[in-house]
Amino acid sequence: MSRAKHLLIGGLIIMTVGFSAAATANETDLELTIVNPPNLYDPSPNGYSTAVITPRNGRLAYISGQGGQDGTGALSPDFAVQVRQAYANLRTALEALGARPERVAKLTVFVVDHDMSKLGVLTKTVKEMFGGALPAQTLIPVPRLAVDGMLFEVEAVAVLD
């Protein structure tokens, strides 16, 4: 179960997201700290945070790029369908590691022929998956991806308990 608290430290609004863990772990050692400095543009309406500090005792998992292919390898030609499927695939990878979306510290997304309409689809999907625990995120526009017809890919760094 996650919980969030907001702190004001040196003019920074900092949100810590804590998690239940094994009895031997110190709860504060498992918190991700989300930092959105007030003197920078607030990225949270766009589905990401400026920075995320990982816990001292967490193990990092690097999750390879997840595309919009379903379990059979089929790929829709629709960008929004691919984005939703890619995030469903990311969720499946996280679950296989025993992690939840709020344990993701960093996302890197690759968008073929990026435009503002695609950003809206991406922002909506990220907010649905991550709620208020928005990871740091970088969007990289690309001319193409590894598989013909692939329009979107997301890779992640997550902190494991």
C-alpha positions as CSV (number, residue, x, y, z in Angstrom):
1,M,0.0,0.0,0.0
2,S,1.4,3.4,-0.9
3,R,1.1,6.7,0.9
4,A,2.3,10.1,-0.1
5,K,3.3,13.1,1.9
6,H,4.3,16.6,0.8
7,L,7.1,18.6,2.4
8,L,8.4,22.1,1.8
9,I,12.2,22.1,2.1
10,G,14.4,25.0,1.0
11,G,11.6,26.3,-1.3
12,L,11.2,22.9,-3.0
13,I,7.9,21.0,-2.9
14,I,8.9,17.4,-2.3
15,M,6.6,14.5,-2.3
16,T,7.7,11.2,-0.7
17,V,5.9,8.0,-1.6
18,G,6.2,5.3,1.0
19,F,5.5,1.6,0.7
20,S,4.8,-1.3,3.0
21,A,7.8,-3.7,3.1
22,A,9.1,-6.7,5.0
23,A,9.4,-6.3,8.8
24,T,13.2,-6.2,8.5
25,A,13.2,-3.1,6.2
26,N,13.1,0.5,7.5
27,E,10.1,2.1,5.8
28,T,12.0,5.3,5.1
29,D,14.6,3.3,3.2
30,L,11.9,2.4,0.6
31,E,10.6,5.8,-0.2
32,L,10.9,7.5,-3.6
33,T,11.2,11.2,-3.3
34,I,9.6,13.2,-6.1
35,V,11.0,16.7,-6.5
36,N,9.4,19.5,-8.5
37,P,11.2,22.8,-7.8
38,P,8.8,25.8,-7.7
39,N,11.2,27.9,-9.8
40,L,11.0,25.4,-12.7
41,Y,8.0,24.7,-14.9
42,D,5.6,22.3,-13.1
43,P,5.6,19.1,-15.3
44,S,3.0,17.2,-13.3
45,P,0.1,18.3,-15.5
46,N,2.0,16.7,-18.4
47,G,2.4,13.4,-16.5
48,Y,5.9,13.5,-15.1
49,S,8.1,14.9,-12.4
50,T,11.3,16.9,-12.6
51,A,13.4,14.5,-10.5
52,V,13.0,11.3,-8.5
53,I,15.4,10.3,-5.7
54,T,15.6,6.5,-5.2
55,P,15.8,4.9,-1.8
56,R,19.2,4.1,-0.3
57,N,18.4,0.4,0.2
58,G,16.4,-0.3,-3.0
59,R,17.6,-2.5,-5.9
60,L,17.2,-0.9,-9.3
61,A,15.5,-2.8,-12.2
62,Y,16.0,-1.7,-15.7
63,I,13.1,-2.7,-17.9
64,S,13.7,-2.9,-21.6
65,G,11.5,-0.9,-24.0
66,Q,7.9,-2.1,-24.1
67,G,6.1,-1.6,-27.4
68,G,2.4,-1.9,-28.2
69,Q,2.5,-5.5,-29.2
70,D,-0.1,-7.7,-27.5
71,G,0.7,-11.2,-26.2
72,T,0.5,-12.7,-29.6
73,G,2.8,-10.1,-31.1
74,A,0.0,-8.3,-33.0
75,L,0.5,-4.5,-33.3
76,S,-2.4,-2.1,-33.9
77,P,-1.8,0.7,-36.4
78,D,-3.5,3.1,-33.9
79,F,-1.1,5.2,-31.7
80,A,-3.4,5.4,-28.7
81,V,-3.9,1.6,-28.7
82,Q,-0.2,1.1,-28.9
83,V,0.5,3.4,-26.0
84,R,-2.2,1.7,-23.8
85,Q,-0.8,-1.7,-24.7
86,A,2.8,-0.6,-24.1
87,Y,1.9,0.6,-20.6
88,A,0.0,-2.6,-19.9
89,N,3.1,-4.5,-21.0
90,L,5.2,-2.4,-18.6
91,R,2.8,-3.2,-15.8
92,T,3.1,-6.9,-16.6
93,A,6.9,-6.6,-16.5
94,L,6.7,-4.7,-13.2
95,E,4.4,-7.4,-11.7
96,A,6.9,-10.1,-12.8
97,L,9.5,-8.3,-10.7
98,G,7.2,-7.9,-7.7
99,A,6.9,-4.1,-8.3
100,R,4.1,-1.7,-8.7
101,P,3.9,1.4,-11.0
102,E,4.6,3.8,-8.1
103,R,8.0,2.1,-7.8
104,V,9.1,3.5,-11.2
105,A,11.6,6.3,-10.8
106,K,12.3,7.0,-14.5
107,L,10.7,6.5,-17.9
108,T,12.1,7.1,-21.3
109,V,9.5,7.1,-24.1
110,F,10.2,7.0,-27.8
111,V,7.5,8.4,-30.2
112,V,7.5,8.0,-33.9
113,D,6.6,11.3,-35.7
114,H,5.8,13.1,-32.4
115,D,3.2,15.9,-32.3
116,M,1.1,17.5,-29.6
117,S,-1.9,15.3,-30.2
118,K,0.3,12.3,-29.3
119,L,1.5,14.0,-26.2
120,G,-2.1,14.3,-24.9
121,V,-2.6,10.5,-25.4
122,L,0.7,9.8,-23.6
123,T,-0.1,12.2,-20.7
124,K,-3.5,10.7,-20.1
125,T,-2.2,7.1,-20.1
126,V,0.7,8.0,-17.7
127,K,-1.6,9.7,-15.2
128,E,-4.0,6.7,-15.3
129,M,-1.1,4.3,-14.5
130,F,0.9,6.3,-12.0
131,G,-1.6,8.6,-10.4
132,G,0.2,11.2,-8.2
133,A,3.5,9.3,-8.1
134,L,4.7,10.6,-11.5
135,P,8.1,9.4,-12.4
136,A,10.8,11.4,-14.1
137,Q,10.4,11.1,-17.8
138,T,12.1,11.9,-21.1
139,L,10.3,11.8,-24.4
140,I,12.5,11.3,-27.5
141,P,10.9,11.8,-30.9
142,V,12.3,9.3,-33.4
143,P,11.7,8.6,-37.1
144,R,11.1,4.9,-36.6
145,L,11.5,2.1,-34.0
146,A,12.8,-1.5,-34.2
147,V,9.6,-3.1,-35.7
148,D,7.7,-1.9,-38.7
149,G,4.5,-0.2,-37.6
150,M,5.7,0.3,-34.1
151,L,4.8,3.9,-33.1
152,F,5.6,4.0,-29.4
153,E,8.0,2.4,-26.9
154,V,8.5,2.9,-23.1
155,E,11.5,1.8,-21.0
156,A,11.7,2.1,-17.2
157,V,13.9,2.1,-14.2
158,A,12.1,0.8,-11.1
159,V,13.1,0.4,-7.5
160,L,12.5,-3.0,-6.0
161,D,11.8,-3.7,-2.3
